[in-house]
Every structure is written in C-alpha cells, then in structure tokens.
Amino acid sequence: MVEGVAWVAVDWGTSNLRVWGLDRSGEIRAEASSAKGMARLDRDGFEPALLALIGDWLPAGRPTPVLACGMVGARQGWVEVPYRQVPCTPVALEQVGRPPTRDPRLQVMIVGGLSQAAPADVMRGEETQIAGLLLDRPGFDGVLCLPGTHTKWARVQGGEIVAFHSVMTGELFALLAQQSVLRHSLDGDGWDDAEFARAVSETVAEPAGFIGRLFSVRAEALLAGLTAAGARARLSGLLIGAELAATQAYWKDEAELTLVGNGAQAAHYAEALRALGRTPATADGTLVTLAGLRAAWQQLTKDLA
C-alpha cells in the first residue's frame, strides 16, 4: 500500500499507459507505466489494465478519484467523451466521461479532446499537455509540435488552440518497421545521425519523391551495405522529412516554435528541424501532462465543492 495517494492522474495514449498517484498538495507519491495503450485493449480491458498498475495504491472502503486524459476517451476507448471544437481553450470540464467500474475503489473521470471541422481533425491527450504548457507560459503565441504515434502541430494564440494538424508518422514508422519488407533491414540497434539528416533534407527538398525512396532502404541494405542503424535512421528521416514538408505552414516562419516531448522521438524531431534552419524551444512532455492534469483536478474539485 502506498500512503498518501489522494487521487490518480492518468495519461492513456494509443500505445502506452502512464499513471501517477498524487497527494492532496499535488506531489507524486507513486508512478508506474505499461504498454497497455488503447490500441491493445477492448472495452472490458481498461479497468484491469488500470488496476494492474494502481491496485496497490487504493485504500479499501472508499473510492479514489482517477482523472485521465488521452485515447481512453475515444470511441474505441473505455467510454467516448465528446469533443470540443477549436478555437477554444485547451481544457474545459463541461463534459467529463465517467465510465462504469466494477471495483468500488475506483471513481474514474476522463477529460474530453478537441476537434476541428475543416480540415477535419481530432486530438485527445495533447490538449492536456498544451494546457500544462500554458500554465507556465500563459503568453505563448506560436506553434507547438507534439510528437507521438500521431504527431500534432497546434497553433496557439491568446490562450486558445486556433488550429491543429495531425500526422501519422509514428504509426507509419511502426507499420513499415514491423510489417513491411523493410523490417529485414532494420533488425538491429543503433542510429546514424548523418543518414537521418540526409534523408530529412532530401525529402523536404523533393517531397514528391518520398514514396520512391522508401524501397531504397531495403535495396541499399542488400547492395551497398547499409547497416541496420543506418536503415532505421534513414526510414525515420524519410518519414519525418515528409511530415515537415507537409507542415511547413506551421513551422517554417513562426517566431515561436516549441517541441513538446521526451526521449528519442522528440530528439529526432529537434534534429530534423535544426537541419532545416529552425531551433525549437523544448518542453518536457511528462511535466506538462502532469501540470495539465493537476490544473484540471483543481478545477474539478472546485466545481464539486
């Protein structure tokens, strides 16, 4: 049993589940994660996946509030929570999803996502990250890039998200690396910075040739000794380069450009942007997610008081 957990913050994405047990002052008492993202679960699997991580944190005899954001509120998630349409503030709690639970120790609430009518687009989870970033930078006026399974580019003005664009780069990389013929050339570890930068620059300069360059990953491995590290970096560079070519209206001329994320994927986006003459500011994705969930929790407790 973990002492002092007053509520649980949850970031439930397509690929991963992250949870934090917080006390009444918002300090972290426990944290855990798993690969049980929305894509791996049916509707009956969400409660067991959550309890596998937080069951030992929950006291008997009373429900513990759990506040979640992300794909857990999607149509394929635990319960569908309606979208709010941009332009709007990142998070508002007029509608909160409340999925039924079997375990009496759980009281689950899910923050809704955002939608855009034209061009049609949706986000779930990133709105909470943006809310957390704006707590620290309330005057932010520019573009945010949030890498993930489906990377988001969001234009923010006056405390509102006014437009955004989703790109399936992360999912495409996973599909090609695991299920296409290219997987035979990516069987190994490592990374080749020069190969990545070259692939980014080539694709941004000539995006129409992107589809034809993909098979070169396999061909060069067979004929020219391209290593697994080089092949992995090349495939990533081709995909991120194609994304950057398609999203230049968001990043090319914006004075304020911030990259929100952690780990290797965010580092690759930063490297690609630098190769194209942009040096984005950075924000820790975990910290802003928690900040956004804390702010939503404070608003909820005020509303419930």
JOCOR-V679793 format. One record per run of one state. SS is the DSSP state (H for helix, E for strand, L for the rest). FROM is the first residue (numbers start at 1). TO is the last residue. If there is no record, write none. Layout:
SS/FROM/TO
SS/FROM/TO
//
This chain:
L/1/6
E/7/12
L/13/16
E/17/22
L/23/27
E/28/34
L/35/37
H/38/40
L/41/44
H/45/57
L/58/63
E/64/70
H/71/73
L/74/83
E/84/85
L/86/87
E/88/89
L/90/95
E/96/97
L/98/105
E/106/111
L/112/113
E/114/116
L/117/120
E/121/123
L/124/125
H/126/136
L/137/141
E/142/146
L/147/150
E/151/157
L/158/159
E/160/167
L/168/168
H/169/179
L/180/180
H/181/185
L/186/192
H/193/205
L/206/206
H/207/223
L/224/227
H/228/246
L/247/247
H/248/251
L/252/256
E/257/261
L/262/262
H/263/275
L/276/280
E/281/284
H/285/304
L/305/305
//
